[in-house]
């Protein structure tokens, strides 16, 4: 993860601003690029974007908090979303979630591992009820998950980390 405000990262953000223009309509694509770089939207960078786009920090913050795709909290390299909608819940998403949290070393109340390799979230619905219980890891969906099956998937991801 790059330090906040690192020159090359600010240059990348400036390039995006130049590409989309420094007006309000550029805000969402710019925020998407910032989040791609940092895996979240750092407050300091939101202020930088507001200044660059001639917007108030409140406007930028309002957009960043309105859309669910944006996060103001640092996320891990791998984002794991566990569906807890009705179909998934009934078919065992809670034991799957517990297995994931245990495997990556998250204790109660934590969403992201200390090394920022994994963020684990629950979502209300992934739209994959026929695959229940469903898990999405880095935008790839895994259906009919069991604690054992999700452990195997995570083992593969952890090999990449090492």
N, C-alpha and C positions, 0 to 999 in steps of 0.2 A: 504494500500500500504506500503510495507516494506521500511525503509530508505535505501538509496543507500549504498551498501557496508556492510549491516548488516551481522554479522558473519554467521548466519544460511543460509542466501541467498547465500553468497559466497561459503559456503560448498556445497550447492545444485549445484551451477554452477561448482565447482571443481569436483563433482561426475559425472556430465554430461561430462566434459572434459575427465575424467578418463575412462568413458564408451566408448566414441567415439575415444579416443586417441588424443594426442596433435599434430595433423597435420592439414594441410589445409583442407582436406576433412571433418573434423569435424566442420568447421566453421558454416555452415548453421544450422545443428541441435543444436549447442550450442546457436546461436543467437535466434533460435525459443524458446528454453528453457528460455533464459534471458527475452525475450519478454513476455513469459507466467508469469514469476515472477513479472515483473515490469509494464506490459501492454504497454511498449515501450522499446527502447534501450537507456539507459542513456549513455552519453559520457564517464563518468568515467569507466563504466563497459565495454564499447567497448575497451578501452585502456587495461583494465585488461585481457580481452579475447585475445587481440592481443599478449600481453606478454606471456600468458599461452600457446598459440598455435604457438609461435615463428614466428609470422607474423608482418608485419608493421601495425601501426594504420591506415595508408592510405588504405591498402588492406582491412582491416575489415570494415572501413567506406565505401569504394567503394561497397562492397557486401551489406552492410546494406542499402545503398541508391539506389542500382540497383533494388532490388526486392520490388515490391509493397506491399508484405505481411508485411514488416518491417516498423516501425514508429520510428522516432527520437523525436517525440513529445509525451508527456504524454497523454494517453487516459483514458477514464472513464471505470468504471467497466462494463457498458453496452455500446456496440458500435452499433449505429443505422445507417444503410446505406440506403439511399433513392435513388432509381434508377431515373435518369433523362434522360434515353435514349429516343429515339423518341416515342415509344409506350407508355411508362410511362408518358412522358411529355404531350403528346396529351390527355391522359386519366386523367390528373389532379395530377401529382406528386408535383407540386409547392404548391398548397394549403395543401397537406399532409405534406410536408417539413415545411411549415410555422406553421402548427398546432403542429408539434413535437417540433420545436424550442420554441414556446410559452409555451407549456406544461412543458418542462424541464427548462425553464428560461434562454435560450440563447439569447443574444443580437447580433446585427449585428457584423460580424467579429469573433465571438467566435465559436469554435468547441466543446469545452469541458466545462462542468459545473464546477463551482468553487469547489464543493465538490467531483469532479472526479467520479461522479456516471454515467454520460452520456457523450458520444461523439457522435456528429451527423455529418455525412459525406454524400455528394452526390457522386454517382458513375455514370459512363457513361452507364453501362449495367450490370444487374445481370443475364442475360440469362433466364429471366422469363417473356418474353414479353406477353405470353398468360395470365398472371396473373396481367397485368398492371392495375393500378400502384402498383409496388412491393416495399416492404421494408424488409430488413433483420435486425433482432435484435439478437445479440449474435449468429450468424450463423443459426438462424431459419427464414425461409422466410414466409412473410405474403403477400398474394395477394389480389388484388382488394380493396386496402386500400382507405379509405375516411378519412377526418379529424376527424370525429366522431369515426370511427372504430379504428384508430391508438391511439386516446385518451384513449379508453377502454384498449387497450393492455398496454399502458404506465402506466395507473392506477394500473394494476396488478403488473407491475415491481416495481413501487414506493411503493407498500405495502410491498414488500420484503425488500426494503431499510430501511423502518422505523423500 
